[in-house]
Structures are given as structure tokens and as C-alpha cells.
Amino acid sequence: MDEQNNLETGNNSHPPGSKLLLGETKNKFNFKKVLIMIILVTVTSLSTIVYKVNEIRTRAFIVSFGNENVGIVRDKEQALNILEELRQELVNKYDIDIVLNENITFKDTHAKDNMLASMDELRENIKSKMTFLVSGYILLVDNEEVGATRTKEDLEEVLDKIKDLYIKDRTDDGEIKEIKFLEDIKIEKRNVPLNKLKSKDELFNYILSGEDEVKTHVVEVGESLWTISKIYDIPVEDLIAVNPDKDPEKLQIGDEIKLLMPKSMVTVATVEEVKYNEKIDYEVKVEYDKSMYKTNKKVKVKGSQGESEIIAKVVKHNGIIVDKEIIEEKIVKEPVDELIVKGTKDVPKTIATGAFLMPTRGSISSRYGMRNGRMHKGIDIIAKKGTPIKAADGGKVVFAGRNGAYGNLVEIDHGNGYITRYGHCSSINVKVGERVYKGQVIAKVGSTGRASGSHLHFEVLKNGRNQNPSKYVR
């Protein structure tokens, strides 16, 4: 039993020096293990430190302006300072507050030094992408934008200037009771593009010229495109352009000419109280006298206009009267009626009508004026011998007979200083003192006197002076 125990014990026992050797081996193993762990921790720590240092050293920001990248920087303040400098330059240049359309944003990144944008590059990149608005004031007319100025005071000055047009340019001495714009006028502060701002004069003229309005002018006697252009102060070239269907050289009375007229964007309404004098027309009354011919009349009592003093309320739109209400009227002078006396007696045929007819049928061979160095005092009408010659108008025969170069001649006195002569007659049908009527046959065409062929020599005299017959006969 003891042997067996000894044997078992002997299997698990070491020699006396073996325990020391085993302990040393274990200690060496533990030391290596600790050393390795220390080295690993140190390396890891150093790597982390190196990474952190590198991360801090390469940290950067991608700079975006609007929706576009403009560069990479280490410091956000660099980009913000450049943006503010550029904005301030615009403020100084235009002397007005500037509002940038784009915002600057930053995104974290890492970048080496050679990837960073220089300050000059960043400045140019931002400047090239920059758009901006300026602070201004918008004029709204019935909620429609008309224009903008830098200050509210500028707009108010323009509006006052437009009102002044219809105060200072009045031709009457009325008192302005009210002045206003008919449209809804508003002024709002807004940020607007710089090119939308107008000067006071530009906006003033723009509002007054406004939109073009087409009007029509009906051509009257003696008018042409040139006279119409002066009436409306429109260049002739503009009238021709608007009326391509009209020949400038062949306008007819009654033709309609289109006019392109500027129409103001605003309507200035004024209410005035005016005092003025107005003429009162007189009535014309008629009396009849059976001893006078029907064609005769005379003024028995000359009429004269009366006068009234009026106070009225006048409403004008852009200087044009649209309504007038008489408040008070006082007659300061009564009108005097005119009294005319008219005849009722039938007019004899021999009384002159005041209009001459062509005394015979035929063509005019020689007109009134100089002929072969001598004055030709009438017109020559070629006709066959024996063609009837008629009195140009009613009157009294004052000569009928032979008269030198005239040959057989008839003279008729028509009154009012008018005399007609009929020369070279082949025969005469009337006598001196006889009264003849218009169209009565007084003689026949011939070639008596100094005449180269059969014709009538016809003259018209007024107060003893020869006139051009062509201006009198119809």
C-alpha cells in the first residue's frame, strides 16, 4: 500500500531544482505578454494621436455661393470677410443698400494645402457668381407696378409734380377745391434689381407718356398730313407709318386719319370753383315788307349779345373738362334782339342774281392775260356764226352797237359795280335801256371788228376794272 502510494506520488513529483525552473519560465512568459500589450497600446495611442493631429491639420470647408462651389478654405471667416468686402464695394459704388440674392454656405471636409483656394481666387469666384438687389420703393397704380426709385421721397415728388401740371397750367382763375388721383396709388418698399430703378425725371416722363392710344381725326377742307401733324404735334413720319393705306399727297375731305397719342398712366382729377363771364346770344326776329323784293332784306334793329356772370363747379380729368355744374348765374347785361325786314314781292327776271353763267357754248381759244405783248382783257369763245349769246346775269343794257375793234358790242350793267361786255357779234337783239334777264338771248356770235374768225369776246368789269371772267362764270 505504501509502495503504491509512493509510486503514485512519484509520478507527480519533480526533482528539487525543477520547481524553481518552472517559476522562472512562467514569469518570463507574463513579462513578454505585458510588454507586448504595452507596445500595442503605445502604438495604438500614437496612431490615434497622429490621426487626430493629421485630422486637425487637414480640416477644411467647401465654400458654396448659391448652388455653386467657389473654393475650399481652412477658415470660414476668410470667405465671410470677402463676401462682406464685395457687398460694401457695391454699396459704395451705387450709394444704396445692397441685398445679395445668394447666401454663402459651408460643408466640412479635409484637404491638403494644395487643394485650398487662394484669397484672390475665392474673391473672383464669389464675385463672378454674385447677383444682387437694391433697396427701393415701388409705385403701384391699381396694383400694377409702374416704376421704382431709390427713396420714397423721390416717388412722392414725382406724384406731386404730376399734380402740379394741372394746377399751374390752368387758363382760368378758378380756385382748386380738390385734387386727387382717380387710380389707387400705393408706394411699397421692396428689394429690386438695380436696373429697375429710375430717376425722378425718367419716371415722370414714363408715367405721362404711358401707353399709346389710337384716336381718329377727320380731314377737313384745306388740311393735309403736314397741317394735322402741327395740330397734334406728331411727326409726319409717324402719321404716315400709322396710316399706310393713305396717300399723303391725295387726302380727301372726310378721310379718317389714325393718331397714335400717348395716354398717361394716371388720371389727375381736379374740382375747381371758377368765376367767368359768358355771352348771351340774342334772338333774331323777322318782319315782312310787301314793297321789298323777296331777295332783299335789311336790318331794322341790330342785335347785341348780353352777358352773364357765372360761378361754376368744374371737374377736370388731366385738364379736360368732364363735368360742369353752375352754382350761381347773374345777368349783368341783357341781350338786344335783332329785327330783320324781308321782302315778299316777287323778283323780276331782270334782277341780277350775283352769279354769272357762260354766255355761249364753245371752247375757249384765248384766256385772260398777256397775249403777244398786249393785255387780253377777256376770254375768247370759239363758236359758229349765229350761235346764240345769252346775258350772263340779269341787268340793264347800257350799250348796243358798233364799237371799233369790238365790232358789234353789247354792254350790260348788273348793278353792284359789275358790267359784262359781249364783242364781235354778228347781230344784236337788244336796245340800250332795255332790261334783260339771266340767260336771255341778247345777240349772236360773229366776227365783226378786229377778229380773225367767228367767236365771242367776253369781258367782266368790276368798278371799271377788268377781271378774269373764268373766276366768275359757272
Secondary structure, DSSP 8 states (H G I E B T S, - for coil): -HHHHHHHHHHT---TTHHHHHHHHHHHHHHHHHHHHHHHHHHHHHHHHHHHHHHHHHEEEEEEETTEEEEEES-HHHHHHHHHHHHHHHHHHHTS-EEESS-EEEEEEE--GGGS--HHHHHHHHHHH--EEEEEEEEEETTEEEEEESSHHHHHHHHHHHHHHHHHT-SS--EEEEEEESS-EEEEEEEE-GGGB--HHHHHHHHHHBEEEEEEEE--TT--HHHHHHHHT--HHHHHHH-TTS-TT---TT-EEEEEEEE-SS-EEEEEEEEEEEEE---EEEEEEEEEETT-EEEEE--B-EEEEEEEEEEEETTEEEEEEEEEEEEEE--B-EEEEEEEE---TTS--S-B--SS-SEEEE-SEEETTEEE-SEEEE--TT-EEE-SSSEEEEEEEE-GGG-EEEEEEEETTEEEEEEEESEE---TT-EE-TT-EEEE-B--SS-SSSEEEEEEEETTEEE-GGGTB-
